[in-house]
Amino acid sequence: MPPITDPRTARLAAAYEALRPDTLPALLTLYDDEALFKDPFNEVRGQAAIGRIFTHMFQTLEAPRFDVRVAVTEGDDAFLTWDFHFARRGQSERWTIRGASHLLYTPQGRVSVHRDYWDAAEELYAKLPLLGVLMRALQRRLGTPA
C-alpha cells in the first residue's frame, strides 16, 4: 500500500491494523463523542456504543485483524478498503471479509461518520453450511447465464 499522506487517515488506519482489546481505547479517541457507526449488522451512535461493537468482536472471534489495503482522503472524506481476518471461536478455519469504509471527519479531525460496506451474502452467509447452500442456489437462479 502506498503511504497514507493524510495524517487523520494514517492514524486511523494504523489504529485499525494494531487493534487489540488493549488498544481499543486509543482507537476510540479518534472518533467524535457522538460519531455514527454503521455496518451490515449495527447502527450505533457514540464512542461507548462503538466500543461495545469491538468488545463483542473480541469476545466472539479468534484473532480478529484488519489489513488496510487502500486509503484515499479528499477534504474531510476518506475511503478505505480493507481485509478483515478472523476465525470463529473454537474453530481453526480462517475467514476473510473484504470491505470498504467511508469516513467523514469533523473540523477537529475526529471521525464523525463511519460507514462500512461489505457484502454479507458473499463474504459471510454463503460460507455458512445451511445458508451457503441456499445462497448458491439463489445466485445460480438469479445470475446471468454464461
N, C-alpha and C positions, 0 to 999 in steps of 0.2 A: 504494500500500500504506500502511495506517495505520502510525504509528510503533510500533516494537517496544519495549515497556516493560521487558521482562526483559533486564538487561544481558548475561547469558550468551548468550542467543539473538541479541541485537543484534550482539554481537561476532562470533558465528559467521556470521550472515547477511552481515555486511559483509565478512568474510574470504572467503566464497564468491563474492560479487559482485566482489571485487577479485582473485580468484585468477589468478595467472600463475606461470610457473616460479620467478621470484624472490620471490614472496610465499608459496610453498608452505611454507617453514619456519615462518612466522608462523601459518599455519592449523594446522599440526600441533601447535603448543604449546597449542592449545585442546582437544586430545584427551588423555585419560589414557594413561599409558605402555602399558597393556595393553588399550586400547579395542578393542572388537569393531566391525568394519565389514562390512556385508553389503549386497549389491545383487544384481540378477538374474544376474550373472556372477562375482562374487567373494564370498568369505567369509574375512576375514583378521583377525588379532589383532595389535595393537601399532602404535605410530606409524610405525616403519620400513616395515612392510607396507602401511599405508595410504598412506604417501608413495610407495611403488612404484606403486600403482594410479594416482595422479595424474600421476606422472612418465611412465608409459606413455600416459596420456591425452594429455599434451602432445606425446609423440613420434609418436602415430598420428593425431591430429586437427589440423585447422587452426582457429585462433582459437576454442577452446572457451570458453564463457562461461555463467555461471549468473545467472539473474534470480530472486530470491526474491519470490514473489507474496503469500504469506500466512504469518504466523508466529504461533503460539499456544503459550503456555507455561502449564502448570499444575503447580505444585510443581517436581519435578525432571524432569518430562516436557515435551518440546517437540515440536511438529509443524510442519513447513514444507512448503509447496507451492512448486514452482519450475519454471522453464523452462530447459532446457539447450540452448544453441545451438552448432552446430559445422558444419564441413564436413569431409568425408573428405579425407585427404592427396591432393593432386594433382587434386582436383575442385572445381568452383566452386559446385555446388549446396549450399545451406544447409539444414540439418536442425534440427528442434526436437523434443526429447523433453520431455514434461510428466510430472512425477512428484512424489513426496512423500517426506519423510524423517521418521522417528520417532527422537528423540534422548532419551537418558537421561543426566542429569548426576550426577557424583559430588558428595559434600558440599563438595568444594573448587571446584566449578563447572566442572569439565572434562567433556568428553563421554566416557562410558564405553561407550555403545552407540549406534551409528548404523546404522539400517536404512533403506535406500532401497526405495521401492515405485514401480515403473512397469511398464507393460505392454509387454514386449519384443515381443510378437506384433504389436500395433497400431503401436507407436511406431518399431520398427526392422525386424523381419522382413518386414512387409507392404510396406515401401518398397524392398526389395531385388528386383532383376529376377526371378530364378527363384523364390525363396521367396515373393515377393509374389503371384505367380500362384497358387501352392498355398494360401497363406493366405486369399486372397479366395475361392477355390473352397470351402475349408473353412468359412469364415464363411457363405457362401450355403447350404451344405448343413446346417449346424447352427443357423443363425439362425431366429428365429420369422418366418414369412411375414407380410408387411404386410397 
